[in-house]
């Protein structure tokens, strides 16, 4: 009986909407990343699962960024490249509409961690 309750409890935790504290591809904290994406107003331009204002259509949807081949349409998709894009999109593509937001490397890592969640 105790084993069954433990299994039910673990299954229930899996259904929670709270992101995990660590994402292995980026090494960042998705919980913090979700808060940062909201604080920096990223959902004003992008559709991002679990972030307020999910109806934006200015920039591309970021719901499936983990599955894409490129970041910003230019860089091979990797956690390091997504971090670079988040920190300095105009250094990579000067014509990008994405603004420079003075995001730190640590913040970009956490934002990448959230965006890379399945």
N, C-alpha and C positions, 0 to 999 in steps of 0.2 A: 504493500500500500504506500509506504514512504517513497519507494522508487517511482511509482506512478505519479505521485504528487510532485516529485522533483522534475520528472519529464514534462508534466503539464506546466510547471512554473517556468522552466527553461524555454518551452515553446511559446509561452505567453510573452516572455522577454523579447524573443525574436520578432514579435509582431509590434513592438513599440516603435514609435516614430522618432525616438531620440537617436541620433547618429552615434556610432561607436566613438571611443576616445582616440583611436589610432587607425590610420589607413596605410597599409603596407607599401603601396606603389609610390606614394609621395613622402611617407614618413611624418605626415602632418596630423593635426587633430581636427577631424571633421566637425566636431561640436563647435569649436572656436571658429572654424571656417564658415559655418552656416551663419553665425552671428556677424562675422566680418562682411560677408556678401550682402547681408541686410544693411549693415551700418554704412557701407560704402555706396549703397543705392544701386547695386548691380542689376537688380530686378527692374529698374526703371527702363532698361534697354533690352534685357535678356529674360527669357523664360527660364527659371531655375526652380527645380522641384523643392518644395519645402521652404521657399523664401517668399516673403510678401510681394504682392503685385505681380503674380505669375502670368499676367496677360500681356506682357510687353512684346512688341514686335519690331522694335528699332534694330536691334542686333539679333544674331542667330540664337536659337534655343540652345541652352547648355545642358539640357536634360540628358543627352546621350554623348557628351563630349568624350567620355572614356572609350567609346566605340569608333570614333572618327579617326581618319588617317592623318589629318593635319590640324594644327592649332593656328588660328588666325588666317587660315587659308594658305599659310606659307611654311610653317615649321612642322617637321615630323612630330606626331603626337607622342609626347613623353611628359612625365611629371616635371622634369627640369625645364622643358620648353614652355609648358603651360605657366609655370612660375615666372619665367622671363617675360612672357606675353602679358601676364597680369601686371607685372611691375613696370614694364616699359614697352607698351604696344607700338608707340610711335618711333622708337629706336629700331624696331623690326620692320615696321611699315609706316613710313612718314605720312601716308595718305589715309591711315586708319581713322575712323570716326571715334574709336575708343580713346577716351581721355587718359592722360597721365594722372593718377590719383595719389601718388606718393605712397604706394603700398610697399611695406618693408618685405624683405625676403621671408621672414618668419610668417608674416601675415599671408603672403602669396602661397607659401607651403600649406598652410591650414586651409586656405580657400581651395587650392588644388585638391587637397584631401577630401573636402566635401563634394566637389564637382566630380571626383573619380569614384564616388560610391556607386555601386551597382543599383 
